[in-house]
């Protein structure tokens, strides 16, 4: 930058240019002797009031842009919050930059992306290594092939190749341009104290200025020194022009007007809401001040520079406020991230003991991880520490999660062996003809199968299919046999429907002696028909309801009607092939019913005692009394049935004795 400082060197020896050993800028020792050289240099008292940081930043940015004007486009490329992007998205952003942007304009973006990618990939790799070791692997054998890492390396390699090729070509051009500019400086030095017409010398000076403007970019590390040296000799020449003040004053006037315009533009930047845009504009103004506009009259140089530096200081103050606000935001982000880390640690300290529970916790941790990456930047002083705490918290959860699944894997293999044993049993039973044994056993192993937990996923589908096929094969056979037996039951149902239809059409003539045999005939016919399908057994209830209604019309009591019906059963028992066993089973059944009736009566009579003070009209009392009477009637009926059974049994026994005696006489 010109900084209104690069004025002629007025030493004790006169207007002599003072150079260092490289021929570029004065040495510090030589500068200490000079009273006027520092008015516009970067170390002038007025310039020193500007924060060194912002001034250095402007100088460095301009030096960087000086190599290639395309480099300025880096300001237009969005600088994303790369910390919030996943590894896959970081690769995508890197690909976009390398493909669409100038390679010299993306170095800061690429470096930031690489930094974040390396951090995330290292954490990811450590997690995978822990999973490998927890699964029983040896750390020395750990290898992980990451597609995302491979893609990143390929894109980053492409970037480096493009960057290296660009700077290799640029280096040649920059070196040549530097040599040209140094040659121009040498020519500029030669204009002082030459014996020729001042107008000719001034014209040569203007030509050299034009050659300088068109000399092209030079290496950034030489930029500021070369420009200071150039302006140093420019001002020496202007001091030399005191021999022709008219020419010098015209230039001073023009330069003053241009610098006043730059000051006005710099001051107007205070109203620019986009701080980044304003600072880039200020950077450009400094560049113009330095590269395109020459010095002004010596007596106003400090005044004019103070105005420009005041606008720069004001911009610096705005930036400081902005950075302070950012720092406050970073502190808030730190609080948020610390809470997120604490949340992950809390989950890690209470890892569940079931697959469902841990899967839910995995989702919670993933959500917290996403929140962490979206929470924004934290202060630089704690950035690495915060990241390390975050990694440790996630790693702690993953370690416990992996330990659970390691144990679960063993349990699943045990479950697999149990299910394989049940599968072998199912295969052994699927063609069994012993249905009475096989059916409950098949139902048992199906129930047992449901109680066994998960098996490894790669076996679950196949072993379930084999087990299901074996069970289906058996039950398909069973159902086929049942369907065959049901044909007879369906025939019986049709017969009973036909009997029921005729019974509905039957009309009593009113003569008990005529009607009762016909009713008994219906009962006889009904009992001869075998079983009907299970879901059609209600047809028996319909038949008994009609029979009971007919008995009621004939004024036959319920007990009498039951005994009439039972008489037919007595005959069936007497005619059974193994009548002794059938009679014995029937006696056992009746005695059990008698005992049940007696027990119910005793219980109801005990209950009735609780209503000793209650009126007989009490609904509860009436209900208990009715129940007692109903059970007494049932008890009497069962006793009568037992008596008839005993009579029939004695009759059969007597017939057997008579048959035996007759056989002996013969």
LORO-594844 format. One record per residue (C-alpha): z, y, x; residue number from 1. Coordinates in steps of 0.2 Angstrom, whole numbers, plus 5000, padded with zeros to 4 digits. Last residue first. Layout:
residues N
    up  north  east    i
     Z      Y     X  NUM
...
END
This chain:
residues 666
    up  north  east    i
  5147   4357  4608  666
  5165   4361  4605  665
  5166   4371  4621  664
  5151   4382  4617  663
  5159   4386  4600  662
  5175   4391  4608  661
  5165   4403  4620  660
  5155   4411  4606  659
  5171   4413  4596  658
  5180   4421  4611  657
  5165   4432  4614  656
  5165   4438  4596  655
  5183   4442  4597  654
  5180   4452  4612  653
  5166   4462  4604  652
  5177   4465  4589  651
  5191   4471  4600  650
  5179   4483  4609  649
  5173   4490  4592  648
  5191   4492  4586  647
  5195   4501  4602  646
  5180   4512  4601  645
  5185   4516  4583  644
  5203   4521  4588  643
  5196   4531  4603  642
  5185   4541  4591  641
  5199   4544  4579  640
  5210   4550  4593  639
  5195   4562  4598  638
  5194   4568  4580  637
  5213   4571  4579  636
  5213   4581  4595  635
  5198   4591  4589  634
  5207   4596  4573  633
  5223   4600  4583  632
  5212   4611  4595  631
  5205   4621  4580  630
  5223   4622  4573  629
  5230   4629  4589  628
  5215   4641  4590  627
  5218   4648  4573  626
  5236   4650  4576  625
  5232   4660  4592  624
  5219   4671  4583  623
  5232   4674  4569  622
  5245   4680  4581  621
  5233   4692  4589  620
  5228   4699  4573  619
  5246   4702  4567  618
  5247   4696  4549  617
  5260   4684  4554  616
  5271   4698  4559  615
  5277   4699  4577  614
  5295   4696  4583  613
  5291   4679  4590  612
  5275   4685  4597  611
  5279   4679  4615  610
  5283   4662  4607  609
  5264   4660  4602  608
  5259   4659  4620  607
  5270   4643  4622  606
  5261   4636  4607  605
  5244   4641  4615  604
  5248   4632  4631  603
  5255   4616  4622  602
  5239   4616  4611  601
  5227   4618  4627  600
  5236   4604  4636  599
  5235   4592  4621  598
  5216   4596  4619  597
  5214   4593  4638  596
  5223   4576  4637  595
  5213   4570  4622  594
  5197   4575  4631  593
  5202   4565  4646  592
  5206   4551  4635  591
  5189   4552  4627  590
  5180   4552  4644  589
  5190   4537  4651  588
  5186   4527  4635  587
  5168   4531  4637  586
  5167   4525  4655  585
  5176   4509  4650  584
  5164   4506  4635  583
  5149   4508  4647  582
  5157   4497  4660  581
  5160   4483  4647  580
  5143   4486  4639  579
  5133   4482  4654  578
  5117   4479  4645  577
  5121   4491  4631  576
  5121   4485  4613  575
  5140   4488  4610  574
  5138   4506  4618  573
  5123   4510  4607  572
  5132   4504  4592  571
  5147   4515  4596  570
  5135   4529  4598  569
  5129   4527  4581  568
  5147   4527  4574  567
  5150   4543  4584  566
  5138   4553  4572  565
  5148   4547  4557  564
  5164   4551  4567  563
  5158   4568  4570  562
  5154   4570  4551  561
  5171   4564  4546  560
  5179   4576  4558  559
  5169   4590  4551  558
  5173   4586  4533  557
  5160   4579  4521  556
  5158   4590  4506  555
  5140   4584  4504  554
  5134   4602  4507  553
  5145   4602  4523  552
  5137   4586  4529  551
  5120   4594  4527  550
  5125   4610  4536  549
  5132   4599  4550  548
  5115   4590  4551  547
  5106   4606  4552  546
  5117   4613  4566  545
  5116   4596  4575  544
  5097   4597  4576  543
  5097   4615  4582  542
  5110   4611  4596  541
  5099   4596  4601  540
  5084   4608  4603  539
  5094   4618  4616  538
  5090   4605  4628  537
  5073   4612  4632  536
  5077   4619  4649  535
  5082   4602  4655  534
  5067   4593  4649  533
  5070   4581  4635  532
  5081   4565  4637  531
  5078   4549  4627  530
  5074   4547  4608  529
  5085   4533  4601  528
  5098   4546  4597  527
  5086   4556  4585  526
  5081   4540  4575  525
  5099   4536  4572  524
  5104   4553  4567  523
  5089   4554  4555  522
  5094   4537  4548  521
  5112   4544  4546  520
  5105   4558  4535  519
  5096   4545  4525  518
  5111   4534  4523  517
  5122   4549  4517  516
  5109   4556  4504  515
  5109   4540  4493  514
  5128   4537  4492  513
  5132   4555  4492  512
  5121   4559  4477  511
  5115   4577  4477  510
  5097   4574  4479  509
  5098   4582  4496  508
  5081   4589  4503  507
  5073   4585  4520  506
  5060   4598  4525  505
  5070   4604  4540  504
  5074   4586  4545  503
  5055   4582  4545  502
  5052   4596  4557  501
  5067   4591  4568  500
  5060   4573  4569  499
  5043   4580  4575  498
  5051   4592  4587  497
  5061   4577  4593  496
  5045   4567  4596  495
  5037   4581  4606  494
  5052   4583  4617  493
  5053   4564  4620  492
  5034   4565  4626  491
  5039   4580  4637  490
  5053   4570  4644  489
  5041   4556  4648  488
  5029   4568  4657  487
  5045   4575  4666  486
  5046   4559  4677  485
  5029   4563  4684  484
  5033   4581  4687  483
  5049   4576  4696  482
  5039   4565  4707  481
  5027   4580  4711  480
  5042   4591  4713  479
  5050   4579  4726  478
  5034   4578  4736  477
  5032   4597  4736  476
  5050   4598  4741  475
  5047   4587  4757  474
  5031   4596  4763  473
  5039   4613  4759  472
  5053   4608  4770  471
  5042   4602  4785  470
  5031   4617  4783  469
  5045   4630  4783  468
  5053   4622  4799  467
  5036   4623  4808  466
  5032   4641  4802  465
  5050   4646  4807  464
  5048   4639  4824  463
  5031   4648  4827  462
  5037   4665  4820  461
  5053   4666  4830  460
  5047   4659  4847  459
  5041   4675  4855  458
  5054   4685  4846  457
  5069   4676  4855  456
  5080   4669  4841  455
  5090   4678  4828  454
  5106   4672  4820  453
  5110   4655  4812  452
  5117   4656  4794  451
  5100   4655  4786  450
  5096   4639  4795  449
  5112   4631  4789  448
  5107   4634  4771  447
  5090   4626  4774  446
  5099   4612  4783  445
  5110   4609  4768  444
  5096   4609  4756  443
  5087   4596  4766  442
  5102   4586  4766  441
  5105   4587  4748  440
  5087   4581  4745  439
  5087   4568  4758  438
  5101   4557  4752  437
  5097   4555  4733  436
  5078   4556  4738  435
  5079   4541  4749  434
  5060   4540  4750  433
  5060   4550  4766  432
  5043   4559  4771  431
  5051   4576  4776  430
  5067   4569  4782  429
  5063   4567  4801  428
  5054   4583  4801  427
  5068   4592  4793  426
  5080   4585  4806  425
  5069   4590  4821  424
  5068   4607  4814  423
  5087   4608  4812  422
  5089   4603  4831  421
  5076   4617  4835  420
  5086   4629  4825  419
  5101   4626  4835  418
  5092   4627  4852  417
  5084   4644  4846  416
  5101   4650  4842  415
  5108   4646  4859  414
  5092   4656  4866  413
  5097   4670  4854  412
  5114   4671  4861  411
  5108   4672  4879  410
  5097   4686  4874  409
  5111   4695  4865  408
  5121   4694  4881  407
  5107   4703  4890  406
  5104   4714  4875  405
  5122   4720  4876  404
  5121   4723  4895  403
  5105   4733  4892  402
  5114   4745  4880  401
  5129   4747  4892  400
  5117   4752  4906  399
  5106   4763  4895  398
  5121   4773  4889  397
  5127   4776  4907  396
  5109   4780  4912  395
  5108   4793  4898  394
  5124   4801  4904  393
  5120   4800  4922  392
  5103   4808  4919  391
  5111   4823  4909  390
  5124   4826  4923  389
  5110   4826  4936  388
  5100   4838  4926  387
  5115   4850  4924  386
  5119   4849  4942  385
  5101   4853  4947  384
  5100   4868  4936  383
  5117   4875  4939  382
  5113   4889  4951  381
  5096   4892  4942  380
  5104   4897  4926  379
  5098   4886  4912  378
  5080   4884  4904  377
  5076   4879  4887  376
  5084   4868  4874  375
  5068   4858  4870  374
  5071   4846  4884  373
  5089   4843  4879  372
  5084   4842  4860  371
  5072   4828  4865  370
  5086   4819  4874  369
  5098   4821  4859  368
  5085   4813  4848  367
  5082   4799  4860  366
  5101   4797  4861  365
  5102   4796  4842  364
  5088   4784  4840  363
  5096   4773  4853  362
  5112   4774  4843  361
  5103   4767  4828  360
  5096   4753  4838  359
  5113   4750  4844  358
  5121   4748  4827  357
  5107   4737  4821  356
  5108   4726  4836  355
  5126   4724  4834  354
  5141   4728  4846  353
  5140   4747  4846  352
  5141   4758  4861  351
  5157   4769  4860  350
  5158   4777  4877  349
  5139   4779  4878  348
  5139   4788  4861  347
  5152   4801  4867  346
  5142   4803  4883  345
  5126   4807  4874  344
  5136   4820  4863  343
  5144   4827  4879  342
  5126   4829  4887  341
  5120   4838  4871  340
  5135   4849  4871  339
  5132   4854  4889  338
  5114   4857  4885  337
  5119   4869  4871  336
  5131   4879  4883  335
  5118   4879  4896  334
  5105   4886  4884  333
  5117   4900  4880  332
  5119   4904  4899  331
  5100   4904  4900  330
  5099   4916  4885  329
  5111   4928  4895  328
  5100   4926  4910  327
  5085   4930  4900  326
  5094   4946  4894  325
  5098   4950  4912  324
  5080   4947  4917  323
  5074   4959  4904  322
  5086   4972  4909  321
  5081   4970  4927  320
  5063   4971  4922  319
  5066   4987  4913  318
  5075   4994  4928  317
  5060   4989  4939  316
  5048   4998  4927  315
  5059   5014  4929  314
  5059   5011  4948  313
  5040   5010  4948  312
  5039   5026  4938  311
  5050   5035  4950  310
  5040   5028  4964  309
  5025   5037  4957  308
  5034   5053  4956  307
  5042   5051  4973  306
  5025   5048  4980  305
  5019   5065  4974  304
  5034   5074  4981  303
  5033   5065  4997  302
  5015   5069  5000  301
  5016   5087  4994  300
  5017   5096  5011  299
  5006   5083  5020  298
  4991   5086  5008  297
  4985   5071  5000  296
  4981   5053  5007  295
  4967   5042  5002  294
  4964   5033  4985  293
  4955   5016  4984  292
  4966   5003  4993  291
  4984   5008  4992  290
  4984   5019  4976  289
  4972   5006  4968  288
  4983   4992  4973  287
  4999   5001  4967  286
  4990   5004  4950  285
  4985   4986  4949  284
  5003   4980  4952  283
  5008   4993  4938  282
  4996   4984  4927  281
  5003   4967  4931  280
  5020   4974  4927  279
  5015   4981  4910  278
  5007   4965  4905  277
  5022   4955  4909  276
  5033   4968  4900  275
  5022   4967  4884  274
  5029   4982  4874  273
  5020   4995  4884  272
  5029   5012  4881  271
  5036   5012  4899  270
  5018   5009  4905  269
  5014   5027  4901  268
  5023   5033  4917  267
  5012   5022  4928  266
  4996   5029  4919  265
  5002   5046  4922  264
  5006   5042  4940  263
  4989   5034  4943  262
  4981   5050  4935  261
  4991   5061  4947  260
  4985   5050  4961  259
  4967   5053  4957  258
  4969   5072  4956  257
  4978   5072  4972  256
  4965   5062  4981  255
  4951   5074  4975  254
  4961   5089  4981  253
  4965   5080  4998  252
  4947   5076  5000  251
  4942   5094  4997  250
  4956   5100  5008  249
  4949   5089  5022  248
  4931   5096  5021  247
  4937   5114  5020  246
  4950   5112  5034  245
  4937   5109  5047  244
  4947   5109  5064  243
  4961   5102  5054  242
  4950   5087  5052  241
  4959   5078  5066  240
  4974   5077  5055  239
  4963   5069  5042  238
  4957   5057  5056  237
  4975   5052  5060  236
  4977   5050  5041  235
  4963   5037  5041  234
  4970   5029  5057  233
  4987   5025  5048  232
  4978   5020  5033  231
  4968   5006  5042  230
  4984   5001  5051  229
  4993   5000  5034  228
  4979   4990  5026  227
  4978   4978  5041  226
  4997   4975  5040  225
  4997   4972  5021  224
  4982   4960  5021  223
  4985   4949  5036  222
  4995   4936  5028  221
  4984   4937  5013  220
  4969   4932  5023  219
  4954   4945  5020  218
  4944   4949  5005  217
  4927   4958  5006  216
  4920   4972  5017  215
  4913   4982  5003  214
  4927   4995  5002  213
  4928   4996  5021  212
  4909   4999  5023  211
  4912   5014  5010  210
  4926   5021  5020  209
  4915   5019  5036  208
  4901   5029  5028  207
  4913   5042  5023  206
  4919   5044  5042  205
  4901   5044  5048  204
  4898   5059  5036  203
  4914   5067  5043  202
  4908   5065  5061  201
  4891   5072  5056  200
  4899   5087  5048  199
  4911   5089  5063  198
  4896   5091  5075  197
  4899   5080  5090  196
  4910   5078  5105  195
  4922   5065  5099  194
  4940   5068  5098  193
  4944   5056  5084  192
  4929   5046  5077  191
  4932   5031  5089  190
  4948   5026  5079  189
  4937   5024  5064  188
  4925   5013  5074  187
  4939   5002  5079  186
  4946   5001  5061  185
  4929   4996  5055  184
  4929   4982  5068  183
  4946   4976  5062  182
  4938   4976  5045  181
  4923   4966  5050  180
  4934   4953  5059  179
  4945   4951  5044  178
  4929   4948  5033  177
  4924   4934  5045  176
  4941   4926  5044  175
  4941   4928  5025  174
  4924   4920  5024  173
  4928   4905  5035  172
  4945   4903  5026  171
  4937   4903  5009  170
  4926   4888  5012  169
  4941   4878  5018  168
  4952   4886  5004  167
  4940   4879  4991  166
  4939   4862  4998  165
  4957   4860  5000  164
  4960   4866  4982  163
  4947   4855  4975  162
  4954   4840  4984  161
  4972   4844  4980  160
  4968   4846  4961  159
  4959   4829  4961  158
  4974   4821  4970  157
  4985   4829  4956  156
  4974   4821  4943  155
  4974   4804  4951  154
  4992   4804  4954  153
  4996   4809  4937  152
  4986   4795  4930  151
  4995   4783  4941  150
  5011   4789  4935  149
  5007   4788  4917  148
  5000   4770  4919  147
  5017   4765  4927  146
  5017   4749  4937  145
  5035   4745  4941  144
  5041   4734  4955  143
  5059   4727  4958  142
  5060   4712  4970  141
  5073   4721  4981  140
  5084   4724  4967  139
  5085   4706  4962  138
  5082   4702  4944  137
  5095   4696  4932  136
  5091   4706  4916  135
  5103   4719  4921  134
  5094   4721  4937  133
  5077   4724  4928  132
  5085   4735  4915  131
  5093   4745  4930  130
  5076   4747  4938  129
  5068   4753  4922  128
  5082   4767  4921  127
  5079   4772  4939  126
  5061   4773  4936  125
  5063   4784  4921  124
  5075   4796  4930  123
  5062   4797  4945  122
  5048   4799  4933  121
  5057   4814  4924  120
  5061   4823  4940  119
  5044   4820  4948  118
  5035   4826  4932  117
  5046   4842  4932  116
  5042   4846  4950  115
  5024   4842  4948  114
  5022   4853  4933  113
  5030   4868  4942  112
  5019   4865  4957  111
  5003   4864  4946  110
  5008   4880  4937  109
  5011   4889  4953  108
  4995   4883  4961  107
  4985   4887  4946  106
  4974   4902  4950  105
  4966   4896  4966  104
  4959   4880  4957  103
  4950   4891  4944  102
  4954   4884  4927  101
  4946   4872  4915  100
  4947   4855  4923   99
  4962   4856  4934   98
  4972   4866  4921   97
  4968   4854  4907   96
  4972   4838  4917   95
  4988   4846  4922   94
  4992   4849  4904   93
  4988   4831  4899   92
  4999   4824  4914   91
  5013   4835  4908   90
  5011   4829  4890   89
  5012   4811  4896   88
  5028   4815  4906   87
  5036   4823  4891   86
  5036   4842  4890   85
  5052   4853  4888   84
  5054   4856  4906   83
  5036   4862  4907   82
  5041   4877  4897   81
  5023   4884  4898   80
  5016   4897  4909   79
  5001   4902  4899   78
  4986   4906  4910   77
  4981   4925  4910   76
  4992   4930  4925   75
  4984   4916  4935   74
  4967   4925  4932   73
  4971   4937  4946   72
  4966   4923  4958   71
  4948   4926  4953   70
  4949   4942  4963   69
  4950   4931  4979   68
  4960   4934  4995   67
  4966   4951  4989   66
  4975   4943  4974   65
  4988   4935  4986   64
  4990   4952  4995   63
  4992   4961  4978   62
  5005   4948  4973   61
  5014   4949  4989   60
  5015   4968  4989   59
  5020   4969  4971   58
  5034   4956  4974   57
  5039   4966  4990   56
  5041   4982  4980   55
  5051   4972  4966   54
  5063   4965  4978   53
  5065   4980  4989   52
  5071   4990  4974   51
  5064   5007  4975   50
  5075   5020  4983   49
  5068   5014  5000   48
  5052   5022  4995   47
  5060   5039  4996   46
  5067   5036  5013   45
  5051   5029  5019   44
  5051   5010  5024   43
  5036   5004  5015   42
  5026   5018  5023   41
  5022   5034  5014   40
  5033   5046  5024   39
  5035   5034  5038   38
  5022   5041  5050   37
  5030   5059  5050   36
  5044   5060  5063   35
  5038   5047  5075   34
  5049   5041  5089   33
  5057   5027  5079   32
  5039   5021  5075   31
  5036   5017  5093   30
  5051   5006  5095   29
  5046   4997  5078   28
  5029   4994  5085   27
  5014   5003  5078   26
  5001   4993  5067   25
  4985   4983  5071   24
  4979   4983  5089   23
  4988   4966  5092   22
  4999   4974  5106   21
  5005   4987  5094   20
  4995   5003  5090   19
  4999   5022  5091   18
  4985   5033  5087   17
  4985   5049  5097   16
  4986   5066  5089   15
  4996   5075  5102   14
  5006   5067  5117   13
  5023   5071  5110   12
  5018   5060  5095   11
  5010   5065  5079   10
  5005   5048  5071    9
  4994   5052  5057    8
  5001   5047  5040    7
  5002   5030  5032    6
  5016   5035  5021    5
  5009   5041  5005    4
  5014   5023  4999    3
  4996   5018  5006    2
  5000   5000  5000    1
END
